[in-house]
Amino acid sequence: MRVPLDENLNWRLVRYFDPDCHVTTVDRQGWKGKRNGELLEQAAETFDVLVTMDKGFEYQQNISKYAIGAIIVSARSNKLQDIQPAMLEVNQVLRDVQPGQVIHVNANVS
């Protein structure tokens, strides 16, 4: 599974993905600052699933026209300690997400 982390996620999350996932960041790919449509287009050429915290992502883009799935993580903030509780579920849904599909994962933080 090839996964880019959107720029709104902490890069240190890379270490919380299952070992069989190849995870990098949008920044490392040189895509920082790209609009979502352009980002999806480029990411779909190489990656399977984009992980983001952009809550408006699925409403701003018609992801079904791209050959990539998306996981949207909801958490109190984008700090590592707020997102990390969601990583078990992120790793689980990574196995199931299909191209053009959006799956929501909640960090369950009060």
C-alpha positions as CSV (number, residue, x, y, z in Angstrom):
1,M,0.0,0.0,0.0
2,R,1.4,3.4,-1.0
3,V,0.3,6.3,1.0
4,P,1.0,10.1,1.0
5,L,0.2,12.1,4.1
6,D,-1.3,15.5,3.3
7,E,0.6,18.5,4.5
8,N,-1.9,19.1,7.3
9,L,-0.7,15.9,9.1
10,N,2.3,15.6,11.3
11,W,5.1,13.9,9.3
12,R,6.0,11.8,12.4
13,L,2.8,9.7,11.8
14,V,4.8,7.8,9.2
15,R,6.1,5.6,12.0
16,Y,2.6,4.6,13.1
17,F,1.7,2.9,9.8
18,D,1.9,-0.9,9.4
19,P,5.3,-2.0,8.1
20,D,3.8,-3.2,4.7
21,C,2.8,0.4,3.9
22,H,5.1,2.7,2.0
23,V,4.3,6.1,3.5
24,T,5.7,9.5,2.6
25,T,4.5,13.1,2.9
26,V,3.2,15.5,0.4
27,D,6.1,17.8,1.3
28,R,8.7,15.1,0.6
29,Q,7.0,14.5,-2.8
30,G,7.5,18.3,-3.6
31,W,3.7,18.8,-3.7
32,K,3.3,21.2,-0.7
33,G,0.9,24.0,-1.5
34,K,-0.8,22.2,-4.4
35,R,-4.6,22.5,-4.6
36,N,-6.6,19.3,-3.8
37,G,-7.5,18.6,-7.4
38,E,-3.9,18.8,-8.6
39,L,-2.7,16.9,-5.6
40,L,-5.2,14.1,-6.2
41,E,-4.2,13.9,-9.9
42,Q,-0.5,13.6,-9.1
43,A,-0.9,11.3,-6.1
44,A,-3.2,8.9,-8.1
45,E,-0.4,8.2,-10.5
46,T,1.8,6.6,-7.8
47,F,-0.2,6.1,-4.6
48,D,-3.2,4.1,-3.4
49,V,-4.7,6.1,-0.6
50,L,-4.3,9.8,0.5
51,V,-4.5,10.4,4.2
52,T,-5.7,14.0,5.2
53,M,-7.4,16.0,7.9
54,D,-9.1,18.3,5.4
55,K,-12.7,18.0,6.4
56,G,-13.9,19.8,3.2
57,F,-11.9,17.5,1.0
58,E,-14.7,15.2,-0.2
59,Y,-17.0,18.2,-0.8
60,Q,-14.5,20.2,-2.8
61,Q,-13.4,17.3,-5.0
62,N,-15.1,14.5,-6.9
63,I,-12.7,11.8,-5.7
64,S,-14.6,9.2,-7.6
65,K,-12.9,10.4,-10.8
66,Y,-9.4,9.6,-9.4
67,A,-7.7,6.3,-9.1
68,I,-6.9,6.9,-5.5
69,G,-8.9,6.5,-2.2
70,A,-8.8,8.9,0.7
71,I,-9.0,8.6,4.5
72,I,-10.1,11.7,6.4
73,V,-8.9,11.8,10.0
74,S,-10.9,13.8,12.5
75,A,-9.0,14.8,15.7
76,R,-8.9,17.7,18.1
77,S,-5.9,19.1,16.3
78,N,-3.1,18.0,14.0
79,K,-0.7,17.5,16.8
80,L,0.8,14.0,17.0
81,Q,-0.7,13.1,20.3
82,D,-4.2,14.0,19.1
83,I,-4.0,12.0,15.8
84,Q,-2.1,9.0,17.0
85,P,-5.1,7.4,18.7
86,A,-6.7,7.1,15.2
87,M,-3.8,5.2,13.7
88,L,-5.0,1.7,14.6
89,E,-8.3,2.3,12.7
90,V,-6.4,4.1,9.9
91,N,-4.3,0.9,9.4
92,Q,-7.4,-1.2,9.4
93,V,-9.3,0.8,6.8
94,L,-6.3,1.1,4.6
95,R,-6.8,-2.5,3.6
96,D,-10.4,-1.8,2.5
97,V,-10.5,1.6,0.9
98,Q,-11.1,1.5,-2.8
99,P,-10.1,4.0,-5.5
100,G,-12.6,6.9,-5.6
101,Q,-13.8,6.1,-2.0
102,V,-13.5,8.3,1.1
103,I,-13.4,6.8,4.6
104,H,-13.7,8.8,7.8
105,V,-11.7,7.9,10.9
106,N,-12.2,9.6,14.2
107,A,-9.4,9.8,16.8
108,N,-12.2,9.6,19.5
109,V,-10.6,12.3,21.6
110,S,-12.9,14.3,23.9
